[in-house]
Amino acid sequence: MAPESGCLLIQFAREPVAGAVKTRMIPHLSAQAACDLHSELVLWTTRSLLNANLGPVQLAVAGEATHPVFECCQQLGVARLSQQRGADLGERMYNALADGLAEFEKVLLVGSDCPAIDRKYLVQAVAGLEQSDIVLGPASDGGYVLIGARRVSARLFVGVAWGGAAVFDETTRRLRQLAWSWSELPVLPDIDRPEDLAVWAALRGS
């Protein structure tokens, strides 16, 4: 079956479990408060992707898919809820992108840690894929907050030290090895550490 013209937006999210998510916020936040923050970010990201109105939104989850937060995402308008597949983050991202590209010409994949991603940013990402094989949204910590693709290779994901400060640089090095074109978006912050909470408060207007 030929891919559909248009774009699929995929959001990655982990099941909200106290003590298992946003662990770098602990002990600045209690385990439950960190979990509540994670839930808020998941819902915020879902709303941002849906409000962008750029294509269907799929929520790919790690953990129990029937969690009330994920059910709320579906009620908001998520087109499909799926289980992440793979032994590590890289394999899960590769599988999600490959599955998406079997159905759509373009796929954008984001996590649930960067509430600064808005419609303007996503429109830039889609535009980048008009000219490039891959689009990357760099994170201020050295990773990336978004990857968009018109094609995908496992070489971009195998053996990467996810969570480290060299993820973005390692990914672009591998893109050069593949001789693939890519576009870069503006750098955005993840909400991972206590010092990031001021960014979240400013975005919420609180």
N, C-alpha and C positions, 0 to 999 in steps of 0.2 A: 504494500500500500504506500503510495507516495505521501510524503509529509505535507501537512496542511500549510498553506501560506499563513503567516502570522506568527505570533509569539506565545509561548507558554511561560508562565512565571511559577517557579517552584520555591517554596519556603521550607527550610529545614528547621525542625524544632525537636527538642528533647522533652520527654514526659516530665512535668513539674513534680519532682520528688525532693522534699526537704533534705538537705545534706548532700544531694547528688547534682545539683545545678547551682550555677553562680557561686562556686566554692571559693573563688578568690575574693569574694565580698565578705567572707567569714574570717575573723570574728567581728569585723566592723559592723556587719549586720548579723542578726541571728540566722540560723539555718532556715527557719520558716520565712523570715523577712526576705532573705535572698531568693527563696523559692517564689514568693509572691512577686518579687521584682521580675523574675524570669517569666512568670505567667503574664504580667502586664506587658512585657516586651513582645511576647509571642502574639498577643492580641493586637497590639499597636502595629506590628509588622504586617499582620494579616489585613488589617484595615487599610494600611498604606498601599499594599499591592492591589487590593480590590478597588480602591478609590482611583488608582492610576488608570484603570479601564483600558489596559493595553492588551489584554488577552486573558484566558482562563487562568485561575490560580490553583495550584496543587499544593497541598500540605503533606510533606514527607516526614514522618515522625519516627523517633527512636524511643521505644518503650511501649506502654499500653495506649493503643490508639483510641480507646473509649474514654480517656480522661475527660472530665467536664470542660477543661479549657479547649481541647481539640474539638469537642462537640459544639462549643460556642463558635469556633472558627468556621465550622460547617454551616451553622445557622447564619453567620454573617454573609456567606456566599461562596465559600471555597468549593470548587467544582469537583475535586477529588481528594480523598485522604488515602495515603499509601504508607507502607512500611519501608523505612530505609533498608537497603540491602548491601551488606558488605562487612568485611572484617575490621575495617578502620574507616576513618573519615574520608580518606582519599578514594577508597573503593566505593563507598556509598555515594560520594559526589559523582564519580565517573558513571556509575550505574544509573543514577537519576538523570544525568545529562544525556546519556546514550538512549535511555528509554524515551525521554522527551523528544529527542531529535528524530526518533523513528516516526513521530506523529506531527512534529512542527518544524518549520524551517529554522526558527530561532528559539533558544531557551535561555532564560535568565534564572540563575540560582542564587538565593540569598539565605543567610542564616537568620536568627531571631535576636541578634545582639546589637544591631545598628539602627536605632530608631531615626537617625538623620536621613536615611534613604526615603526620598519622597518622589512624587510623580515626575518632577523635573529631572531628577537623577536617573530615574528609570527610562524616561524618554531619551536622555543622552545615551544610555546603554543600548537601547534599541537602534538608535541612529548609528552608533559605533559599529554595530553588526552589519550595517549596510556596506561598510567599507572593509571590514576586518573579519578574520576567522573567529577571533576571541576578543572579548572586552573584559577588562579587569577594573574593579573599584578598589584601590589600595586602602588598607586600614592604617591608622596612625601607629599601630604597634608592629607593623612589618608584615602583616598578613593581608588578606583582602576580604572586603565585605560583600562583594558581588563578583560572580563570574558569569559571563554570557557567552554563548557558543553557537556557531553555525556548523561546526564539526568538532569532534572530540577524540582524544587519544588517551589511553591509559598511562602513557608516558608522562603526562602532566600531573599525575596523582600518586604514582607508586613511589614509596620511599621518601616522601616529603615529611619533614619534622613539623607536623601540624601543631599550631599553637606557639611556634617559635618566631623569632624576629626576622627570619630569612625566607619566609614562605613566598612572599611576593617576588623577591629577587630570584629565588630558585625557579619559580614558575616561568618568569620571563626568560631565564636562561634556557629552560627546556623548550620554550616556544621558538627561540632562535635556533636551537638544534633541529627542530622540526621544519624550520623555514616557513613558519606560519606567521601571518600578520596579526597584530593585536592593537587595540585602542585602550588608552588609560583614562579613567574618570578622575575627578577630584578626590583627594584623600579625605576619608571620614573616620571618626572614632567609633570603636566598639564600646559597649558599656559592660566592662568586665571587672574593673577594680574600683575600690572606694573613691579614688580620685576622679573617676568617670561620672560619678553621681551628679555632679554639678551640671554636666552636659545634659543628662536626662531631665533634671529639674528645669533647665532652661527650655528644653523642647516642649515639655508639658505645660510650661508657663506657670510653674509653681516655685 
